[in-house]
Amino acid sequence: MSTAATPDGRRTHTVVDSPIGALTLVATDGVLAGVYMEEHRHRPDGDTFGTRDDTGFDMVAQQLAEYFAGRRTDFDLPLAPHGTPFQQQVWAQLRAIPYGETVSYGELAARMGRPSASRAVGLANGRNPISVIVPCHRVVGSAGGLTGYAGGVERKRTLLDLERRVSGRALL
């Protein structure tokens, strides 16, 4: 597999189609490190994605396709997101939000034992490098409204609507 070296390891990437637009999948040393949407806020420069190599992403692409088809509610993939220890804690909490449910930034901060850190949680949430799979779209404003999303509020709405239909839960 042809890869480019980065400070975080050897990276490759591919692009897959989805109902929310093209998704760029990035792997570091063969482990998923990024899922970026088009027009993604905080999207790293494409030069950091390494060489385009469509091999090695089959399982990720398959699980994403199953998710968008409503046949997968949980992802079973090794992940290697790069971030600060606090960001890593937030992203771990995101993975614990059940499919078809939402929580507020304040609730997420409280779950982490840091009830006054909702703003910091929001900032870390916005820097999540593995969109969809690490479900930052399940975090909403304190009144349940769709607040910012790195891929845009319409994509967030699409993801939440998909999960609402599949789970039968009313999210908003």
N, C-alpha and C positions, 0 to 999 in steps of 0.2 A: 504494500500500500504506500503510495507516494504521499508524504506529509511535509509540512513546513514546521520548522522549530520555532517555538515561542517560549517565553519565560515560564509558562505554565505547563509545558510539555509539547508534544508533537500534535499538530491540529490538522484536521481535514473537515470538509463540509460538503453538503449536498443541498438541493432545493427540492421540496415536494409540494404538490398542490394540495389545497384543503378548501373547505367551504368558506374560510375566512381569509383566503388569499394564499399566496406562496409562503411557505415556511422554510427558513434556512436552518438546517440542522448542523450543529457544530460538535465535533468530537475532539476530546483531548486524550491522546494515547488510547484511542478506541472506545472511550467512555463518553456518553452524551454530556456535553457541557453547555449547550445553548440551543434554544429554539426561538428564533426571532421572526417576527412578522414584518411585512413590508411596512414602511413608515412607522417603525417601532421606536418609541422614545427610548433613549439610552442605548440604542443599537450600537455596538462597537463598530469601528471601521472595518470594512470587508477584508482588508489586508490581514487582519488578525485571525481570520477564519481558516487560514491554511489553504492548501491545495484542494480544488474540487475533486472529489473522489466519491462516486455514487455507491461504492461497495462498503459494506460494514454498517449500513444504516437500515437494513431490511426490517429488523425487529421494531425499531422506532417507528418507521413508516407504517408498518402493519398495525401497531398498537394505536397510532394516531388515526389511521383509517377506520379502525374498529370503534374508536371513541366517537368520531364524527358520524358514524353510521348508527350510533346508539347501542352498540353491542359491547362496549367496554366502559366500565365505571371506575376503574382503578388501573394505574399503570404499574407494570412490573419490569422496571429497567434500572440498571446501574446508572447512577448520576454522578457528575463531577462539577457542580457549580462552583465558580470561583467568587469568593466574597469574604468580607470580614467575619469574625466570629459572631457578632450580633446579627449580621445578615443571614448567616448560616442557621442561627436559631430561629429567625423569623421564617425562613424558607422551610425548615423542618416542621414548624407549626402549620404552615400552609398545607403541607402534605397530609396533615391530620384532619383537615376540614372534610367531612364526608361529602361525597358526590351528591349533588342536588340540594346542598345546604349553603347558606351564606353566614358570615359573621362580620361584625363591624371591626374597624381598626382598634377601637377601644377594647372590645371583647378579646381580640387577638393579643393585645398587650397584657390584659389581665391574665390570660391563659399562660403567658410567659412569666407571670409573677412581677410584671412591671406596669401596673395600671396607669401610671402617668406618662408612659412612653408611646402613646398612640401615634403621635406625629413621627417619631423615629421609626415606628413599625411601618407606617405608611411609606416613608422614604425607602426603607429596605424592601418593602413589597414592590415598589415601583422599579427597583433594580434587579428583580428576579430575572436571571438569565434563561430560565427554562420555562417559558410560557406554556400554557395549557397543561403540560404534564405536572408542573408544580403550580397548583391552581390559584394563582394570585387573583384571578377573575372572581373568586368566591368571596372576596372581601369588599364590603360595601360601606357607605357612610353610616353614621350613627342613627339616622332616621330611615335607613334601608335604601337610600338613593344610590344610583350608579355614579360614583365619583370616579376620578381619573383611572385610566388604564393605559399601560404602555402601548398597546395596540390600537387605542381609541375606544371610546365608549360604545360605539356600535358593535365592535367585535366582542366586547364584554357582554353586551346584551345578547348577542347571538349565542355565545357559549352558555350563558345562564338560561336562556330559553331552551336550548338543546337539553340541558340537564333537567330542567323543569318538566319538559315533555317526557323524557325517558323515566325519570323517577316518580312522576306524578305529584311532585311537591310544588306548592306555590312558593316561589322564591322571593318575589317582590310584591 
